[in-house]
Amino acid sequence: MSENRYDIVVLGGGTGGYIAAIRAAQLGKTVAVVEKDKLGGTCLHRGCIPSKALLRSAEVYSTMKHSEDYGITASSIELNVAGVMSRKQRIVDQLHQGVQFLMKKNKVDVYYGNGRIVGPSIFSPRSGAVSVEKADGEIDVLLSQNLIIASGSKPRSLPGLEVDGHYVMTSEEALNMEELPKSILIIGGGVIGVEWASMLSDFGVEVTIVEAEQRIASLEDQDISRELERLFKKRRINLITSAKVMTDTMQIVDNQVTIQADKQGEIIELKADKILLSVGREANVTGIGLESTDIKTEKGVIRVNRHLQTAESHIYAIGDVIGGLQLAHVAGHEGIAAVEHICGLEPHPMEDHMVPKCTYTRPEIANVGWTEKQAVEQGRKVKVGKFSFKAIGKALVYGESDGFVKVVADADTNDILGVHMIGPHVTDYISEAALAQVLNATPWEVGQTIHPHPTLSEAIGEAMLAVDGRAIGS
């Protein structure tokens, strides 16, 4: 057993964890990261990056199948699933090497193994020391002034539906499929569910989504959700909303999964080659030694204050393990904020509604701020501007003109309350809207900003002008 001392120890080497470690090193702290698997965590190895790599391949495949729309005749277009998966892995491996390089560059020590928080003992007068059990059975004890918990999350399962990696999968198992099924039933129409539906549909898989809410992508502004539903139906993606899967009815018959769903009293029979569970994620709070501390959990996540401190003020928690917006960029932002608070700086507390959120369907979805419904529920008098991509030259050039930009503003103060977009590559320019909200800009001010032509971002400028009936292109 060895004992090592650091200023800050980070439990978890995912996006939030390694960004926190780098920021701490920049501020002159000695830092260690404990990771039981690979640096980069879920986002890099089992989430954001590999899924977006597959989505890009699906997008290219779909475009090639419609190449004649662009005046190009192509023959023998075939999907090479092994090649798609190989490309995905190359991207992951390259980024993994990059994260490892950053740890070395910033002199962050990385300990690989199962990390557990140890209570007050001969090693430490207060809880917060971390015991790391390595693969060879050796144990390292890391002592620090401050600990940051960044243990992340894992896919949530449904009681009665055992994930076997073959007939029933989560997104993690689906990322490693060696061949595509002919049909798939996706349970859950949230972000992950609709992304996989879009991807697999483009790959030629027959897709059905079962969603308990009245609409898919139910956290989006209603206009955005309805447009996605319209476009999915146009692509022959089968949508069953307001329905709950009856998990106890699942059977395997002739190498297919059969299961029933209750749609407001109507029993629906469903059959597919595979089931993909997409019912959210749960925080990794077990097996990390919380019982050795005074840290409190609530609804399965660690409770923290506005500075990301737990009930033990020297222990912080960030990312998916504290719930809220389970997004990689949120975890990274929280990691920086926690470290800066430890170092006596005054980071600005994050406000959830100011965080840009992206969904990588075809077409893409992006938003920041309040939905129209949320704004009205707050008692605000709102005014709305919308502008279609069908009037944007660059969208027509791309051959992707479905969708629109919607701006929700306060009719009394003229503040921008929310910006919601569905259309080509909107995830790449939602940051303009996010910046506008941070700067407390008005629609008029953003509309007065010169947007270069021809670009897709012109839709933002036009939608801002449309709030006051001043859009040029409509």
Secondary structure as UniProt FT lines:
FT   STRAND          2..11
FT   HELIX           15..26
FT   TURN            27..28
FT   STRAND          31..35
FT   HELIX           41..46
FT   HELIX           48..65
FT   HELIX           67..70
FT   HELIX           81..105
FT   TURN            106..107
FT   STRAND          109..112
FT   STRAND          114..118
FT   TURN            127..128
FT   STRAND          129..133
FT   TURN            135..136
FT   STRAND          139..149
FT   STRAND          153..155
FT   TURN            159..160
FT   STRAND          168..169
FT   HELIX           171..174
FT   TURN            175..176
FT   STRAND          183..187
FT   HELIX           191..202
FT   TURN            203..204
FT   STRAND          206..210
FT   TURN            218..219
FT   HELIX           222..234
FT   TURN            235..236
FT   STRAND          238..240
FT   STRAND          244..253
FT   TURN            254..255
FT   STRAND          256..263
FT   TURN            264..265
FT   STRAND          266..272
FT   STRAND          274..277
FT   STRAND          281..283
FT   HELIX           290..292
FT   STRAND          297..298
FT   TURN            299..300
FT   STRAND          301..302
FT   TURN            306..307
FT   TURN            313..314
FT   STRAND          315..317
FT   HELIX           319..322
FT   HELIX           328..342
FT   TURN            343..344
FT   HELIX           352..354
FT   STRAND          357..359
FT   STRAND          364..369
FT   HELIX           372..377
FT   TURN            378..379
FT   STRAND          382..388
FT   HELIX           389..391
FT   HELIX           393..398
FT   STRAND          404..410
FT   TURN            411..413
FT   STRAND          416..423
FT   TURN            424..425
FT   HELIX           426..428
FT   HELIX           430..438
FT   TURN            439..440
FT   HELIX           443..448
FT   TURN            456..457
FT   HELIX           458..466
FT   TURN            467..469
//
